[in-house]
Amino acid sequence: MLKIEAKLNLEKTTLRDTTRLFKRYNILTNIDRDVTMSDTRIKIYPLVLFAIPNYNLNSIYDINEKLKQYAMGSESNDDEDIN
């Protein structure tokens, strides 16, 4: 099993190498040509569950949700208590 830790930002070489590896094993397909662009679309197949543990996928999903909220202008922080 692959050991990948969730990071906020990946280096371009790491991103390219990981994408290349996952494409080789038909785990994902990139829809757009350059995978290092921020608006690149990729199709991830369910087979990814065999390569990456579920808790890593959950943390990546949580980071993505926080980034979406930030992009929409939400300034709330989950760690702060608002009274």
Order of alpha helices (4+ residues) and beta strands (2+ residues): alpha-beta-beta-alpha-alpha
